[in-house]
Amino acid sequence: MAGLNDDPEKNKPELEAGGFAESGGVISEGADEEPVEANRRDFSGWRLTTVAWFSGLYAALHMAALNGLSIERWTGVELPLLPTFPMETWNFRILHVAGALFLGFLLYSARPFAEDKSGESRALNLPAWLLAVLALVSLGVALSFSVEIANGAMWNGMDGGIRNREIWWYGVPLIVATGGGIVLSWFHRKQRDGIAAPDIVLGICAAAVAVYLITIYGTLMRNSTGTPFAPIGISLAAVAGVALILELTRRVAGLALVIISVVFLAYVFTGQHLPGFLNSPVISWQRFFSQVYTDAGILGPTTAVSSTYIILFIIFAAFLSASKVGDYFINFAFAAAGRSRGGPAKVSIFASGLMGMINGTSAGNVVATGSLTIPLMKRVGYKPTTAGAVEAAASTGGQIMPPIMGAGAFIMAEVTGIPYTEIALAAIIPALLYFVSIYFMVDFEAAKLGMRGMRSDELPKLRKLIKQAYLFFPIIILIAALFMGYSVIRAGTLATVSAAVVSWLTPYRMGFREIGKAFELAGTMAIQIIIVCACAGIIVGVIALTGVGARFSSLLLGIAGASELAALFFAMLIAILLGMGMPTTAAYAVAASVVAPGLTNLGIPPLTAHFFVFYFAVVSSITPPVALASYAAAGISGANPMATSVASFKIGITAFVVPFMFFYNSALLMDGTWPEVIRAAITAVVGVYLLSAAVQGWFIGGRTVWWLRIAIGIFALFMIEGGIYTDMIGVGGAVAVWAVQKFIRPDPDTPFEVRGAD
């Protein structure tokens, strides 16, 4: 859209070329499509076909497993090589992680691509293929173990002969191949359309880990994890699995989460030497690694959610993209809000909130919708820094938008045991406050700069789009099914099917080819979030095994003895720190393990405690100095990344206040009578309006002098507690500020000089 000029007649052919000419105006086609990362391979020919099929089958397998579908059940024909459904839980999660590892190493390079064949590292191919032989030996031995156990062999972790085979024929080749493959991949260069040999090695290693663990966990040996009786092969497989997860996390999500994970891993073996609450018991490497690849770690809550709810809604998002229903959402936002001052920024709020709650990652949502909204914001007068900041703040808000909340609601339900519908209802008012605040912020910014909205000829026709309102059916069906008591999986499946059905009412009808493309897109979209959830599972496993979470709770209790507000502030800082550099789901999972138990021990209700942690884990993506969503927006806007993160922090400032608001007033989480909830919502909206006015220096139609801005900010803080008297002080103070501004009229440009009234 950045290429549009100011002449509507010259724009017309370009607009019509986008495929939305029938509605007129701005085209959003492709706005919600998956971005292509700098280190992602771009295949063609047989490589493209192979990876596309694997990706599509990987996503389709999840849909089938989650809904209990099987060819055998439909046809009565037994096909022993295909998985049967419903799958055993641990097996399903192991395959879930292994498939993402295999696909991820095929798609994501460890280093920049070679520009031509002369830049390729051909000399490293030979050692890579030697490592591939070792990886195949390990895989073959794992398969032989499976055959032996299937034929009745008894497996004993203390048996010397079995132990030697696990060490020397399975474990050592696997560890050498994994470590060597990772190191070689750092130096190996290949063109963008080629697959690097070391990455093939790593894919085979991922398969060897999965085959062995599925085989051994299928016996009574599962109950021995974390004990001296656990087969040594489990620990060796887990060492390789952890290394593979960390390496792929580095490729798809950067170093932040990897560094945090390595620090936690180091803590396992050094904690006994640390003082105070950080001191932990001595833990052997065999014990730790035999337990970390179980439901106490990698296969625990984070992977449980990524293998069910997250992958399901990624498939849903892929179907919305393939059916072009997602484009309709963006265009509807433009038609509804584009004419108001600073229109594209307000469109960004609506569109990013709607799409962000589905795709589960703030930075990914920035790239998807920001590629359209950021250039348009710049065109109507926003500075590049502000344009990027608005998109980053809006996309981050999508993670707290019910009913999906970027999959955060499902993780919260998994961790707390609180019903999903209760969590989704509790999230309504906090999400409303966040987006209302961003709306005020961008509106006041537009008013200060004298911005215009977009012209009618630049926008889709709202009247025509309203006639296509049936394209909202997938979202309506999803929400209705959830609140009618259907399971999340059933509701998500119905919504996905409905996206394909409504596409037949548009020019983009989904046939078998398009459905296959949607599954392929879902498979590739899911890699990042699956791997970061597995990586977060490593941290969760460390916390569970070392008991550091309980000791952190004791520390919070000690702080709360002096000041409860100080304890909350400390908890906020830790949640933000742990979340920096992580996608939302991983950030919340880690913070929930460390911080939330401490808050509940303070007597805070579990729902309030987890929402408090969740909010700050979410806003870590716009909090300097490590603000992934802001950095992604800066890449599109061309602004300085750090300046963009500071600006997005300012625009999303309400998100740092709202958790304290619902701590002091639980009615904001729907905990209270309806009159209490309504009053709390109204006064909270007034509070965020005042806070936005104080930050932007614009209050009731005019710029505000500095000392009135301070007063407005103070009165906004009075609205936090939610008490009747504090609300009266806040509202009364706001009225007083309005009277001073209207009748005394202090000059905002000369703050120490007051003009008389006219």
KELUM-199505 format. One record per residue (C-alpha): residue in three letters; z, y, x. Coordinates in pm, whole numbers, padded with zeros to 5 digits, always signed. Example, Ala and Ser with C-alpha at 12.3 -4.5 7.8 and 13.67 -1.06 7.14 Angstrom:
KELUM-199505
ALA+00780-00450+01230 SER+00714-00106+01367 
***
This chain:
KELUM-199505
MET+00000+00000+00000 ALA+00041+00231+00297 GLY-00335+00272+00307 LEU-00362+00439-00037 ASN-00477+00799-00021 ASP-00398+01083-00256 ASP-00726+01077-00449 PRO-00690+00846-00752 GLU-01064+00799-00779 LYS-01083+00681-00419 ASN-00783+00459-00480 LYS-00934+00288-00783 PRO-01149+00024-00610 GLU-00864-00066-00376 LEU-00624-00099-00665 GLU-00856-00316-00869 ALA-00918-00544-00575 GLY-00558-00659-00585 GLY-00597-00853-00907 PHE-00386-00637-01137 ALA-00656-00403-01262 GLU-00599-00510-01619 SER-00256-00345-01612 GLY-00371-00054-01399 GLY-00213+00110-01100 VAL+00004-00028-00825 ILE-00062-00382-00714 SER+00223-00603-00604 GLU+00026-00921-00555 GLY+00174-01121-00273 ALA+00489-00910-00251 ASP+00711-01214-00294 GLU+00514-01445-00069 GLU+00681-01600+00232 PRO+00661-01386+00547 VAL+00519-01535+00866 GLU+00768-01510+01152 ALA+00661-01416+01504 ASN+00741-01762+01644 ARG+00601-01963+01354 ARG+00291-02168+01425 ASP-00032-02108+01238 PHE-00207-02442+01201 SER-00557-02527+01094 GLY-00754-02845+01035 TRP-00573-03178+01043 ARG-00252-03021+01174 LEU-00235-02788+00875 THR-00305-03075+00635 THR-00042-03300+00794 VAL+00233-03038+00801 ALA+00146-02921+00449 TRP+00175-03275+00313 PHE+00503-03336+00492 SER+00645-03005+00373 GLY+00535-03064+00014 LEU+00667-03420+00005 TYR+00996-03305+00157 ALA+01051-03053-00123 ALA+00923-03291-00392 LEU+01162-03561-00267 HIS+01452-03326-00332 MET+01331-03248-00683 ALA+01292-03620-00756 ALA+01630-03712-00606 LEU+01816-03435-00785 ASN+01672-03542-01120 GLY+01705-03916-01057 LEU+01332-03979-01072 SER+01177-04286-00912 ILE+00844-04463-00921 GLU+01024-04793-00966 ARG+01200-04669-01279 TRP+00873-04543-01426 THR+00651-04838-01338 GLY+00885-05132-01291 VAL+00719-05197-00952 GLU+00959-05232-00659 LEU+00847-05033-00353 PRO+01103-05108-00080 LEU+00974-04849+00168 LEU+01037-04563-00072 PRO+01385-04420-00140 THR+01556-04518-00462 PHE+01733-04268-00685 PRO+01997-04158-00732 MET+02044-04168-00353 GLU+02381-04225-00192 THR+02529-03881-00122 TRP+02573-03901+00254 ASN+02230-04059+00302 PHE+02071-03784+00098 ARG+02239-03511+00303 ILE+02148-03678+00633 LEU+01782-03700+00525 HIS+01803-03340+00401 VAL+01909-03210+00744 ALA+01682-03447+00941 GLY+01375-03348+00740 ALA+01443-02979+00799 LEU+01490-03045+01171 PHE+01166-03242+01198 LEU+00966-02986+01000 GLY+01134-02694+01177 PHE+01048-02815+01525 LEU+00687-02862+01417 LEU+00664-02512+01272 TYR+00880-02292+01497 SER+00818-02241+01866 ALA+01099-02199+02118 ARG+00919-01917+02299 PRO+00623-01676+02256 PHE+00280-01831+02214 ALA+00013-01846+02482 GLU-00281-01615+02417 ASP-00538-01870+02536 LYS-00562-02213+02698 SER-00513-02071+03045 GLY-00162-01962+02944 GLU-00055-02306+02823 SER+00204-02508+03019 ARG+00001-02826+03065 ALA+00203-02936+03370 LEU+00506-02987+03144 ASN+00326-03230+02915 LEU+00387-03533+03137 PRO+00768-03499+03153 ALA+00765-03425+02780 TRP+00581-03750+02704 LEU+00823-03942+02928 LEU+01107-03798+02722 ALA+00917-03901+02409 VAL+00931-04261+02534 LEU+01309-04237+02565 ALA+01332-04086+02216 LEU+01120-04371+02076 VAL+01342-04626+02251 SER+01646-04471+02085 LEU+01473-04466+01747 GLY+01362-04827+01789 VAL+01715-04941+01877 ALA+01853-04759+01574 LEU+01599-04938+01356 SER+01696-05271+01515 PHE+02061-05202+01429 SER+01952-05144+01072 VAL+01772-05478+01058 GLU+02071-05662+01208 ILE+02317-05512+00963 ALA+02080-05582+00672 ASN+02076-05948+00786 GLY+02455-05969+00771 ALA+02569-05871+01122 MET+02924-05734+01132 TRP+02960-05403+01315 ASN+03280-05336+01509 GLY+03333-05016+01702 MET+03556-05204+01950 ASP+03308-05485+02025 GLY+03210-05458+02393 GLY+02855-05592+02356 ILE+02771-05366+02063 ARG+02934-05069+02236 ASN+02723-05116+02549 ARG+02402-05133+02345 GLU+02502-04819+02155 ILE+02574-04633+02479 TRP+02294-04746+02710 TRP+02010-04835+02473 TYR+02070-04586+02196 GLY+02298-04299+02305 VAL+02194-04225+02662 PRO+01816-04222+02589 LEU+01885-04002+02285 ILE+02102-03752+02474 VAL+01859-03733+02769 ALA+01558-03689+02538 THR+01737-03426+02329 GLY+01868-03224+02621 GLY+01546-03256+02819 GLY+01331-03171+02516 ILE+01533-02857+02443 VAL+01516-02734+02804 LEU+01144-02812+02837 SER+01073-02630+02510 TRP+01218-02310+02661 PHE+00951-02315+02931 HIS+00662-02483+02751 ARG+00390-02254+02616 LYS+00123-02345+02366 GLN-00125-02151+02156 ARG-00017-02064+01805 ASP-00225-02336+01641 GLY-00095-02617+01862 ILE+00216-02837+01856 ALA+00417-02839+02179 ALA+00496-03182+02323 PRO+00870-03109+02369 ASP+00896-03025+02000 ILE+00750-03363+01910 VAL+01024-03517+02126 LEU+01288-03320+01934 GLY+01143-03430+01602 ILE+01167-03796+01708 CYS+01527-03738+01822 ALA+01612-03594+01479 ALA+01472-03911+01321 ALA+01675-04131+01562 VAL+01997-03948+01469 ALA+01928-03986+01097 VAL+01834-04358+01112 TYR+02143-04450+01311 LEU+02387-04252+01096 ILE+02243-04382+00769 THR+02264-04736+00908 ILE+02623-04714+01035 TYR+02760-04505+00749 GLY+02623-04770+00514 THR+02888-05010+00649 LEU+03266-04985+00648 MET+03238-04785+00970 ARG+03222-04464+00766 ASN+03597-04491+00709 SER+03662-04506+01083 THR+03526-04159+01171 GLY+03781-03950+01354 THR+03972-04261+01471 PRO+03958-04472+01791 PHE+03779-04743+01591 ALA+03467-04533+01527 PRO+03155-04672+01700 ILE+03071-04467+02009 GLY+02717-04435+01875 ILE+02838-04202+01597 SER+02976-03959+01855 LEU+02660-03978+02066 ALA+02435-03929+01763 ALA+02647-03631+01657 VAL+02622-03472+02003 ALA+02244-03491+01981 GLY+02245-03376+01618 VAL+02462-03073+01694 ALA+02237-02976+01987 LEU+01926-03006+01768 ILE+02083-02795+01492 LEU+02190-02524+01736 GLU+01846-02507+01897 LEU+01659-02481+01569 THR+01911-02225+01442 ARG+01830-02015+01749 ARG+01460-02034+01663 VAL+01485-01948+01295 ALA+01793-01723+01274 GLY+01852-01581+01621 LEU+02142-01610+01861 ALA+02428-01461+01656 LEU+02519-01775+01461 VAL+02455-01995+01765 ILE+02696-01792+01979 ILE+02965-01804+01710 SER+02918-02180+01675 VAL+02938-02235+02051 VAL+03259-02029+02066 PHE+03412-02248+01794 LEU+03295-02564+01972 ALA+03448-02442+02297 TYR+03770-02371+02108 VAL+03798-02740+02014 PHE+03840-02838+02380 THR+04021-02528+02511 GLY+04249-02443+02218 GLN+04542-02634+02369 HIS+04547-02377+02652 LEU+04552-02070+02424 PRO+04869-01886+02320 GLY+05016-01806+01980 PHE+04843-01892+01656 LEU+04526-01987+01846 ASN+04695-02286+02010 SER+04555-02618+01885 PRO+04624-02986+01957 VAL+04434-03183+02221 ILE+04119-03335+02070 SER+03892-03579+02255 TRP+03517-03533+02240 GLN+03471-03880+02083 ARG+03711-03801+01800 PHE+03563-03459+01729 PHE+03198-03563+01733 SER+03263-03879+01531 GLN+03394-03652+01255 VAL+03177-03341+01277 TYR+02869-03517+01132 THR+03056-03616+00813 ASP+03156-03439+00494 ALA+03433-03273+00699 GLY+03167-03078+00886 ILE+02789-03076+00888 LEU+02757-03292+00575 GLY+03029-03095+00399 PRO+03021-02812+00142 THR+02748-02606+00309 THR+02500-02894+00327 ALA+02613-03017-00015 VAL+02500-02686-00162 SER+02184-02650+00048 SER+02072-03003-00046 THR+02117-02938-00418 TYR+02133-02585-00555 ILE+01972-02392-00269 ILE+01669-02619-00229 LEU+01631-02629-00607 PHE+01616-02251-00641 ILE+01389-02221-00340 ILE+01151-02453-00525 PHE+01194-02229-00830 ALA+01111-01920-00621 ALA+00807-02097-00477 PHE+00682-02177-00827 LEU+00731-01812-00927 SER+00524-01713-00625 ALA+00249-01969-00680 SER+00222-01880-01050 LYS+00221-01504-00971 VAL+00514-01458-01209 GLY+00704-01297-00921 ASP+00430-01034-00892 TYR+00483-00952-01259 PHE+00850-00877-01195 ILE+00758-00628-00923 ASN+00491-00458-01134 PHE+00726-00435-01431 ALA+00976-00258-01208 PHE+00709-00011-01099 ALA+00604+00058-01456 ALA+00963+00109-01573 ALA+01100+00322-01288 GLY+00805+00448-01085 ARG+00771+00783-01264 SER+01129+00899-01201 ARG+01206+01110-00894 GLY+01199+00897-00583 GLY+01046+00627-00804 PRO+00964+00361-00540 ALA+01327+00360-00422 LYS+01445+00285-00776 VAL+01177+00020-00806 SER+01316-00131-00487 ILE+01661-00155-00646 PHE+01532-00344-00949 ALA+01278-00565-00775 SER+01490-00653-00474 GLY+01790-00729-00692 LEU+01586-00961-00911 MET+01405-01144-00632 GLY+01698-01135-00389 MET+01927-01335-00615 ILE+01674-01619-00606 ASN+01568-01643-00242 GLY+01913-01660-00085 THR+01863-01439+00221 SER+01886-01061+00248 ALA+01649-01029+00544 GLY+01387-01253+00383 ASN+01400-01047+00066 VAL+01356-00727+00268 VAL+01037-00860+00426 ALA+00902-00996+00096 THR+00951-00692-00130 GLY+00995-00425+00136 SER+00640-00469+00260 LEU+00540-00307-00070 THR+00826-00067-00152 ILE+00898+00082+00193 PRO+00548+00231+00247 LEU+00556+00373-00105 MET+00899+00529-00049 LYS+00767+00696+00266 ARG+00467+00819+00072 VAL+00675+01005-00190 GLY+00885+01178+00076 TYR+01163+00948+00199 LYS+01215+00942+00575 PRO+01134+00606+00735 THR+01503+00549+00812 THR+01607+00615+00452 ALA+01323+00404+00309 GLY+01425+00106+00519 ALA+01792+00158+00440 VAL+01733+00166+00063 GLU+01538-00159+00075 ALA+01800-00326+00298 ALA+02086-00223+00069 ALA+01900-00329-00247 SER+01794-00664-00101 THR+02151-00729+00012 GLY+02271-00655-00340 GLY+02051-00935-00469 GLN+02296-01177-00308 ILE+02571-01065-00546 MET+02353-01051-00857 PRO+02432-01320-01116 PRO+02338-01572-01236 ILE+02215-01716-00903 MET+02370-01478-00646 GLY+02149-01610-00366 ALA+02314-01951-00414 GLY+02654-01797-00332 ALA+02784-01876-00680 PHE+02714-02244-00629 ILE+02886-02255-00290 MET+03185-02076-00441 ALA+03198-02328-00723 GLU+03176-02613-00470 VAL+03453-02472-00250 THR+03696-02354-00518 GLY+03636-02598-00803 ILE+03604-02301-01041 PRO+03331-02361-01304 TYR+02999-02198-01217 THR+02974-02012-01550 GLU+03313-01849-01490 ILE+03198-01730-01146 ALA+02869-01594-01281 LEU+03047-01403-01558 ALA+03302-01261-01317 ALA+03021-01131-01095 ILE+02857-00915-01364 ILE+03063-00594-01336 PRO+03091-00592-00953 ALA+02714-00639-00926 LEU+02660-00364-01184 LEU+02881-00129-00982 TYR+02690-00202-00662 PHE+02345-00138-00809 VAL+02457+00163-01011 SER+02596+00309-00692 ILE+02271+00253-00501 TYR+02082+00411-00793 PHE+02305+00718-00774 MET+02261+00736-00397 VAL+01881+00729-00407 ASP+01865+00959-00707 PHE+02085+01220-00539 GLU+01882+01188-00218 ALA+01560+01240-00414 ALA+01712+01542-00593 LYS+01823+01701-00265 LEU+01474+01660-00115 GLY+01292+01770-00432 MET+01094+01446-00453 ARG+00850+01356-00726 GLY+00786+01026-00890 MET+00457+00843-00877 ARG+00164+00950-01091 SER+00070+00756-01403 ASP-00264+00656-01252 GLU-00075+00501-00957 LEU+00133+00275-01179 PRO+00080-00031-01397 LYS+00073+00043-01770 LEU+00413-00040-01917 ARG+00266-00095-02262 LYS+00039-00369-02132 LEU+00314-00526-01924 ILE+00547-00543-02224 LYS+00284-00757-02396 GLN+00322-01000-02105 ALA+00702-01017-02139 TYR+00672-01392-02191 LEU+00647-01410-01810 PHE+01023-01346-01807 PHE+01071-01682-01983 PRO+01155-01877-01664 ILE+01449-01645-01593 ILE+01554-01641-01960 ILE+01537-02020-01979 LEU+01743-02051-01660 ILE+02019-01822-01786 ALA+02020-01969-02137 ALA+02035-02328-02009 LEU+02322-02247-01774 PHE+02532-02087-02046 MET+02445-02359-02299 GLY+02628-02600-02073 TYR+02337-02768-01897 SER+02400-02865-01536 VAL+02271-02628-01269 ILE+02019-02889-01158 ARG+01886-02943-01507 ALA+01870-02569-01577 GLY+01691-02501-01248 THR+01444-02781-01314 LEU+01368-02651-01665 ALA+01312-02301-01524 THR+01080-02437-01255 VAL+00876-02632-01509 SER+00860-02327-01736 ALA+00716-02118-01450 ALA+00427-02364-01429 VAL+00387-02367-01809 VAL+00375-01988-01856 SER+00120-01962-01576 TRP-00129-02112-01823 LEU-00101-01789-02021 THR-00226-01593-01717 PRO-00537-01605-01496 TYR-00332-01797-01235 ARG-00297-02136-01403 MET-00104-02394-01204 GLY-00283-02727-01175 PHE-00204-03017-00942 ARG-00333-02828-00638 GLU-00120-02521-00714 ILE+00188-02732-00783 GLY+00138-02907-00451 LYS+00103-02567-00284 ALA+00428-02455-00446 PHE+00614-02758-00310 GLU+00459-02698+00033 LEU+00574-02335+00024 ALA+00923-02443-00084 GLY+00949-02690+00203 THR+00873-02426+00464 MET+01082-02156+00292 ALA+01384-02387+00291 ILE+01399-02459+00664 GLN+01593-02153+00773 ILE+01864-02168+00511 ILE+01909-02547+00541 ILE+01954-02526+00917 VAL+02192-02229+00909 CYS+02399-02408+00644 ALA+02414-02714+00872 CYS+02512-02487+01162 ALA+02780-02325+00950 GLY+02900-02680+00877 ILE+02975-02719+01248 ILE+03209-02419+01229 VAL+03367-02551+00909 GLY+03424-02884+01084 VAL+03596-02711+01377 ILE+03821-02516+01141 ALA+03914-02831+00947 LEU+03986-03043+01254 THR+04178-02785+01459 GLY+04375-02633+01171 VAL+04298-02277+01285 GLY+04242-02172+00924 ALA+04601-02252+00832 ARG+04731-02062+01133 PHE+04514-01764+01041 SER+04673-01775+00695 SER+05016-01750+00858 LEU+04897-01446+01052 LEU+04780-01278+00730 LEU+05115-01354+00567 GLY+05289-01182+00856 ILE+05070-00872+00823 ALA+05118-00868+00446 GLY+05494-00858+00501 ALA+05444-00510+00643 SER+05158-00398+00418 GLU+04945-00587+00170 LEU+04667-00329+00204 ALA+04670-00377+00583 ALA+04634-00753+00534 LEU+04336-00699+00304 PHE+04178-00456+00548 PHE+04221-00707+00831 ALA+04071-00983+00614 MET+03774-00753+00541 LEU+03711-00695+00912 ILE+03726-01068+00992 ALA+03490-01157+00703 ILE+03238-00893+00819 LEU+03268-01001+01182 LEU+03216-01369+01100 GLY+02919-01284+00878 MET+02730-01068+01126 GLY+02396-01220+01214 MET+02419-01494+00951 PRO+02234-01547+00624 THR+02459-01495+00322 THR+02533-01858+00240 ALA+02642-01944+00595 ALA+02841-01620+00626 TYR+03036-01689+00308 ALA+03092-02057+00392 VAL+03249-01968+00727 ALA+03453-01675+00595 ALA+03574-01884+00300 SER+03709-02143+00542 VAL+03891-01891+00763 VAL+03991-01595+00543 ALA+04011-01710+00180 PRO+04299-01959+00229 GLY+04505-01680+00385 LEU+04442-01454+00087 THR+04537-01722-00164 ASN+04858-01780+00030 LEU+04938-01415-00034 GLY+04945-01499-00405 ILE+04596-01365-00477 PRO+04414-01573-00744 PRO+04146-01800-00588 LEU+03860-01634-00777 THR+03963-01286-00660 ALA+04022-01406-00303 HIS+03683-01574-00277 PHE+03499-01282-00436 PHE+03673-01051-00188 VAL+03552-01264+00102 PHE+03207-01317-00050 TYR+03138-00946-00089 PHE+03217-00865+00272 ALA+03025-01167+00398 VAL+02724-01036+00203 VAL+02744-00675+00323 SER+02768-00789+00685 SER+02387-00789+00674 ILE+02391-00406+00645 THR+02695-00343+00865 PRO+02632-00208+01216 PRO+02597-00316+01491 VAL+02446-00653+01381 ALA+02270-00586+01049 LEU+01992-00839+00990 ALA+01863-00689+00664 SER+01855-00339+00813 TYR+01675-00459+01124 ALA+01414-00636+00911 ALA+01361-00316+00710 ALA+01331-00110+01028 GLY+01055-00340+01146 ILE+00853-00247+00836 SER+00941+00123+00817 GLY+00893+00188+01189 ALA+01236+00354+01214 ASN+01507+00298+01473 PRO+01695-00027+01384 MET+02041+00110+01456 ALA+01977+00432+01264 THR+01850+00225+00972 SER+02162+00006+00977 VAL+02387+00315+00973 ALA+02188+00460+00681 SER+02199+00132+00486 PHE+02575+00114+00548 LYS+02602+00463+00395 ILE+02386+00374+00093 GLY+02578+00051+00032 ILE+02919+00209+00090 THR+03033+00114-00260 ALA+03017-00254-00168 PHE+03300-00188+00078 VAL+03514-00036-00197 VAL+03440-00264-00493 PRO+03639-00565-00358 PHE+03951-00348-00338 MET+03879-00229-00693 PHE+03879-00578-00841 PHE+04178-00674-00627 TYR+04382-00396-00788 ASN+04222-00441-01131 SER+04127-00801-01214 ALA+03968-00685-01541 LEU+03660-00607-01329 LEU+03626-00985-01285 MET+03647-01038-01663 ASP+04015-01129-01633 GLY+04171-00952-01929 THR+04116-00852-02289 TRP+03785-00701-02390 PRO+03931-00346-02426 GLU+04075-00379-02074 VAL+03745-00506-01934 ILE+03542-00230-02102 ARG+03778+00044-01987 ALA+03782-00093-01634 ALA+03401-00107-01624 ILE+03358+00250-01753 THR+03615+00404-01521 ALA+03477+00206-01227 VAL+03127+00342-01293 VAL+03274+00692-01295 GLY+03446+00609-00967 VAL+03128+00493-00792 TYR+02945+00797-00929 LEU+03205+01023-00768 LEU+03194+00825-00444 SER+02812+00849-00434 ALA+02833+01223-00505 ALA+03081+01269-00221 VAL+02866+01076+00027 GLN+02540+01250-00069 GLY+02680+01599-00134 TRP+02516+01628-00477 PHE+02729+01663-00791 ILE+02611+01725-01147 GLY+02280+01888-01069 GLY+02352+02073-00747 ARG+02445+02053-00381 THR+02815+02056-00302 VAL+03014+02240-00038 TRP+03192+02024+00222 TRP+03548+02072+00095 LEU+03448+01985-00260 ARG+03282+01670-00126 ILE+03613+01570+00030 ALA+03792+01639-00298 ILE+03536+01433-00493 GLY+03582+01144-00248 ILE+03961+01156-00291 PHE+03932+01157-00670 ALA+03688+00865-00646 LEU+03951+00665-00456 PHE+04200+00734-00736 MET+03968+00532-00961 ILE+04009+00220-00743 GLU+04346+00100-00869 GLY+04238+00099-01233 GLY+04569+00225-01372 ILE+04564+00461-01666 TYR+04738+00741-01475 THR+04526+00711-01160 ASP+04211+00708-01376 MET+04330+01024-01553 ILE+04388+01192-01217 GLY+04041+01088-01097 VAL+03860+01206-01409 GLY+04067+01525-01433 GLY+03997+01603-01069 ALA+03624+01550-01123 VAL+03630+01794-01415 ALA+03812+02047-01196 VAL+03550+02009-00922 TRP+03274+02063-01181 ALA+03445+02380-01301 VAL+03478+02516-00947 GLN+03115+02436-00873 LYS+02990+02592-01197 PHE+03198+02908-01214 ILE+03308+02987-00856 ARG+02990+02843-00702 PRO+03084+02802-00333 ASP+02777+02810-00110 PRO+02705+02466+00047 ASP+02511+02631+00332 THR+02796+02866+00430 PRO+03105+02657+00372 PHE+03360+02921+00470 GLU+03209+03192+00248 VAL+03247+03187-00130 ARG+03011+03375-00359 GLY+03123+03526-00686 ALA+02993+03409-01018 ASP+02682+03576-01156 
***
